[in-house]
Amino acid sequence: MGSRARELAGATPATRDRYVDLLRVASLAAVVLGHWLMAAVTPDGVGNLLAVVPALQPLTWLLQVMPVFFFVGGFSHALSYRSLLRKRPGGSDDSVYSAFLRARLQRLLRPTTVFVLVWGAAALLVQLLGGGGGLTGVTLRMVTQPLWFIGIYLAMVAFTPPLLRLHERYGWGAFAALAGAAAAVDVLRFAAGVPYVEFLNFAFVWLAVHQLGFLRADGSVRRPALLTGAGLAAACALVAFGPYPLSMVGMPGEKVSNMAPPTLALLAHGLWLVGAVELLRAPAARLLERPRVWRTVVAANGVAMTAFLWHLTAMFGVYGALLALDVPLPAPASAAWWAQVPLRIACAAALTAALAAAFRTFERPAAPKAPGHPAASGGGPLAALGATLCLLGVLGLSMVGFNGLLDGRTALLIAIPVSAPAAVAMTLGGWLLVERAGRGRGAR
C-alpha cells in the first residue's frame, strides 16, 4: 500500500487540486471519530453521549461535516463529467451518462456491495444458529446505518448532468432555487403541517450543498468569509428563533431532527462550513506541497470509503471484546468512561485499519475500457434505473439493518415498508444494471 501511494503521489499532475482530496479524507475521518465518541454502549444497549450530556451538543457544529464531503463531491463530479464530454465529443447523451455513472459509482458501490454481502451472510448464519440478542442484535441493526450516506451520494451522482447544466446556465441562481425549495418545504412542514413533505429535503438540502461544489469548480466561491458569516448567522437565527434543535445530528427521542430529514438549519450550517474550509485553502495547499503529507493523503484516499463502511463494525467489535473479557463498561460520561475513551478509540482505529487492509482491493477502480467500445445507445435509462434501485436498497438497509433478517422485519422508507432481503436484492440488482449499462455492446 505504501509503495502504491508513493507511486500515485509521484504521478500527481501539477494541476490537481490537492486540497479537495484532503477535505474528502478529513470529512470522513471526522464523521468516524464523531460516531466513536458519541456511542454510549452499555450491556443493555447503545445510547447517545449527546443525550446523556446535552451540554456537548454544540460540538456537532464542528463534527457534523457531511456537508463538506458532499461539497467536495459536487466539485469532483463536475470535473469528471466535463472530462468525459471532452473525451467523447461525438457520444450520445445516453452513452456519456451511463459511462459517467459507472465510472463514478465503481469505487462507491464495489466496496458497499462487498460490505452488504459479508454482513448479510454473517447475519444469516447468526440467526440460523439462534443468535441475534444482546449486543449482537444491536450490532446487526446499527452496523448498516452509515449506508444512508451512500444512498444520498448515489442521488448526487445520478443528478449531476442535469444540475450541472442548470448551474452552467444560472450559476448561483440554481443554488438559490434549491435553497428556496428547502425553505418552502420547511414552511409547509412546520407552518402548514403537510405530511411527508419533509422528505423532499433529502433532495433539496443535499443537492444544494452539492451545487456549491459546482460553483467551486468554476471559481465562483470568491468570498468565503461572506459565506461563512452569512451561513453561521442564519444557522444561529434558525436554531434560536425557529423550530430547529441545537444538535446538527439526530438525537434519540427528538420530535424534530436537523438530519433526518435535513432542514434549512442544516443547509445554513453547511454554508458556513463550506466558507470556513475555503478560508483554510491557502495554508492547507502549502502544507500539501510536502511530499510526505501528500503521500499520506493519497494513501488515506485509497481506503477512505472502505474504512467508513467498516468503522462501526470495528467499534462494536471492540465493545464485544471488552464484554467477552469481562471488562466492565462504565456509565456513559462518568470519569471511568472518559478514561477508557483513548483506549477504545485506539483499538477501534486499529481494527478499522485491519478491515480496510482486508477489503481495500474492492475500492480500487477497475481498469478502463479499451478504446473502440462505446457504451450502448439507450444505456442512460438503464443506468438511471440501476442507480435508483441501489439508492432505494442502501437507504432501506440503513433503516432496517440485518437484525430480523429471517422474520420479515421491515422499516418505513418514506411511506413504503422495506425488508432487509428486499433491500439487499435492490442493491445488488441495481449495481448489475449500472455495470451492464456502462459496459456497452462491445464489452463482455
N, C-alpha and C positions, 0 to 999 in steps of 0.2 A: 504493500500500500504506500509506503514511504517513497519507494523508487518511482512509482506511478505518479505520485503527487509532484515529485521533483521534475519529472518529465513534462507534465502538463503545465506546471508553473513556468518552466523554462520556455515553453512554446506559446505563452500568453502574448497575444498581439498588443502593441502599444496603444491601440485604440480601445481596448476593452475597459469598461467602467468597473474597476475592481471593487469600488465601494458598494455596488449593488450586491456583489457576491458576499461581502462581509455582512450586509444587512440581512440577507437571506439566512445565513447561519446564525447570526446573533439573535434574530427574532425567534427562530425555532428553539434556540438554547434557552431563551428567557421563558418561553412557554413551558418547556420541560422542567426548568427549575421551579417555576411557579406551581406546577402540578405536584412536584415532590414536596414543596414546602406546605402547600395548603391541605394535603391529605392528612386527616386526623384518624388514623387507623387504630382501632381497639379490638379486643377479641369478639366484641359484639357487633362490629360493623365498621363502616367508614363514614366519617363526618367531614366537615369543612372547618379548617382553622379560623377562617374569617367569620364564621358564625359563632365560634367559641369566643373569639376576641374581636368584636366588631370594630374596635379602635384601629385594627390593622387594615381595614378596607380601603383607606386612601392609597395603600401600596399598589392596588390594582391599576391605578392611573399610570404606574410605571411598568408593571408586569404584564398588563394586557396589551401586548404588542402585535397581535394578529393583524391589525390594520397595516402595519409596516410590511408584513410578509405579502399581503395582497397588493399593496402599492408596488412592491418590487416585482410581483407577478405581472402587473399591467405593463411596466417598463419592458420586461423581458418578452412578453407576448407581442408587443408592438414591434420590437426589433425582429423577432423570429418570423412573424407573418410577412413583414415587408421584405425581409431577406428572401423568403420563399417566392414571393411575387417577382422579385428581380431574377431569380434563377429559373423561373418558369414563365417567361413573358407571354408564351403562346398557350399556356394551360387554361382550361376552363375554370370557372369559379368552383365547380364541384370538385375537380381534381386537386386544386390548391387547398381547398378547405379540408378535404379528407386527409391529405398529406400533412397539413398543419396539425390537425387533431392527433393523428397517430404519432407524429414526432414529439409533440408536447406532452402527450399522455403516457408515452412509454415509461419514462423514469418515474412517473407518478403511479401508474396502475400496475406495473410489474411487481414492485415490492408490496403494494397493497394486496394484490391477488394472492401472493405467497403468504402474507400475514393472515388473510382470511382462510386460506386452505389449511394452514398449520393449526391455527386456533380452532377452526371448525372440526378438524379431525380429533384434536385433543379434547374438545368439549364433548364430542360424541362418545369417545372412549370413556371419559369420566362418568357421563350419565348412564351409559350402558352398564357400568360397574356399580351403579347405585350411588355415586357421589354427587356433589353439587351443593352441599350445605356449607355453612360457616364462611370462612374467608375464601374458600374455593368458589362458592356460589357468587360471592361479591365480585371476585376477580372475573369470572365468566360474564358477569353482567356489565362490568365497568371497563374492561380492557379495550372494548371497541369504541368507547366514547370519542377518542381523537379522530375517528373517521368522519365526523361532521365536517371537519376542515377539508378533508379530501373532496367531499361532495360539493362544497361551496367552490373550491378551486376548479373542479370539473366544469361547473357552470361558467366560470370566468373564461376558461379556455374556449368553451363552445360559443360564447357570445362575443369573443374578441373581434372577428371580422366585421360584423355589422356595427358594433360600438366604436371600432376604430374608424370606420367610415364617417360615423356621426362626429367623432372627435375631429377628424380632418376638415369637416365642413363647419363645425360650430365652436371648436375649441373649448374654452371654459363654459360656454353655454350648454354643452352636453352634460358636463358635470353638474351645473346648476339645475338642469332639468331632473336628473336623478335625485339630487338632494331635495328638490322641491317635492318630488313624488314621495320620498321618505317622510317628509314633514306632513304631507297630506294624509298619508297612511296613519301616522300617529294621531292626527286630529280626528280622523274617522274612528280610530280605536278608542281613544280616551274621552273625546267630547261627545261622539255620537253613539259609541258602544256597538259599532258594527262588528259582528262576529267573524272570526277567521281572517279579517283584513290584515292583521298584524304580520301574518306570514309572508306577505308581499315584500316586507322589508328585508327578508333574507336575500332578495334580489337587489332592491333599490339601494340599501345601505352599502353592501359589499361591492356592488358594481360601481357605485360612486367612488369608493376608495380605489378600486381598480382603475377607474378613469383618471385618477390623479397620476398613476403610473404612465399613462399615455402622454399626459402633459409634461411629465418629467423627461420622457424620451424625446420630446420636441423642444426641450429647453424652455418651457413656458412657466416653470415654477421659479420665478425670478426674485420673489420677495418672501423667502421662507420665514423671516421674522414676523411679517404681517400675518402669514398663515398660522403661525404658532400662536400669536396673540389673539387673533380672531377665534380660532378653534378653542383655545383654553377659556376665553371669556364666555363663549357660547355654551361650552360644556358645564362650566360653573353655574351659569344662569339657569340652564335647564334643570340641573340637579337641585339647585336651591329653591326655585320657584315652580318647577313643573312636577309631573307625577313620576319622575325618574329616580331610582335609588342611587346611592353613592357608589356602590361597587360596580365596576365595569366588567365583572364576571358574574355568572349565575350563582345565586345563593339558595340553599335549601329552604323551602317554605315561603319564599318571597312571592307575592302576588304579581309583581312586575319585575322582569329581568331586563337588563340592558343588552343581554347577549342572545337570548333565545325566546322570542325572535329579537334581532337587533333593533335598536331605537335610534331616534335622531340624536340623543345624547351620545351614543357610541360613535355616530358619524362625526360629531363635533370633536370627540376625543381623538378619533383617527386623524382629523385635520391638524390638530396641534402636534400630534406625534410625527406626522409626515414633515411638518415645518421644522420640528426640532432636529430630526435626523438630517435634514438638508442643511441646517446650520452647522452640523458637525462634519459636513462633507470634506471640506478642505483639509483640516488636520488629520482626518482619517485617511485621506488619499496619500498624504505624505508618509504616514505610518505603513501603508500597504506597499510602498515602494521598496521596503526592506525585504530581501529575498526570503528570509526565514518566516516572517509574518505572512507573506503571501502564500508560501508553501503550506502553512498551517490552515489558512482559509480554503485553499484548493482541496486539501485532504478532507477537511470537515464537510465541504460541499458534496464530496463524493459519497458520503454516508448519511447526510443530514436527514433525508426522508426516512431511511431505514431506522435510524436512531429514534426519530419522532414516533414512528409506528410502534416500536417495541419498548418505549421508556416506561409505560405503565406496567407492562409485563415484568420488567426488571424491578420496579418499585414493589409490586405485590410479591415478587419472588423474595425480596429482602425481608418483608414482613412475615412471609410464610416461614422462612428460615429461622427468624427470631422466635416465632411461636413453636416451631419444631424443636428448638434448642432450649425451650422453657425460659427464654429471656423475657422478663416482664415488660409489658408495654405500658409506660406511664400514662397518666391522664393528659390529654392534649393541652398544650400551653403551660403545663407545670414546669418547674425548674428542671426536673429529671427529663422531661420530654425535650426541652430545648437543648439539654446537654447531649442527648442522643442524635440531634439533627445532623451535625457534621459527619458522624459515622454512617448514618443511614444514607445520606446523600452520596458519600464516597462509595459505599457499597453499590447503590443503585447506578451510579455512573460507571463503575467497573463492569457490572453485569450488562448494562446497556452497550458498552463498548464491545463486550464479548458477543452479544447478539448481533450487533452491527457488523462485526467481522464475519460472523457465520452467514449472514444473509446479504452482504453488500453486493455480491455479484449480480443480484437481480436489479440493482439500481443503475447499473452501467447501461448506457444507451446501446441499442442494437446497432449492428453495422449498417451503414446507409445502403439504400437500394442501388443496384447497378444502373448506370445511365441507359436510357432507351426503354424503360419500363414505367411509363407514366401511370398514375392512378386511373382506374377505370372511370368512364363517364357515369354519372349517377352515384358516385361513391359518397358525395356530400351528404345526401339524406340518410344513407346507411350509417355513416359515421356519426351524424347527429343523433340518430336513434340509439346507437351504441352508447354514446356519451350520456344520453338521458337515462338509459337503463342503469348504467354504472352509478350515476348521480342518485337515483332512487334507491339502488341497492346499498350503497355505502351509508347514505343517510338513515335508511331503515336499520341497518346493523348498528349504527352508532346509538340508536334509541332502544332497540330490543335486546342487544347483546346476545351471547351464546347460552346463557342460563335458560333452561326451559326449552332447549332445542328439540326435545322429543315430545313435549306435552302440548305443543301448539300455542305457546305463549306469544302474544302479539303486542305491538306498541303502535300508537297512532302517529302516522306520518302525515301531518296536517290533519286530514279527516279520514284517512284510509288506514285500516289495520294492516300491519305488515309483520310477518313471522320471520324468524331467523333463516329457515330454509329458503323462503321466497326471496329474501334479501340477498343471500349468497347466490342463488340462481340468477337474479337480475345482474349482479356484479359480474359474474363470470360470462354470462351471455352478452352483456354489453361490451366487455373487453374483446371478445371474439369478433363482434361486429366491427368495432373500431379497427382491429387488426386486418380484417378482410377488406374493409373499405380502403385502407391505406396501402395495401399491397398491390391492388390493381390486377388487371387481367394477365399481365406478363410475368408475374412472380408466383412461385409456388410456395 
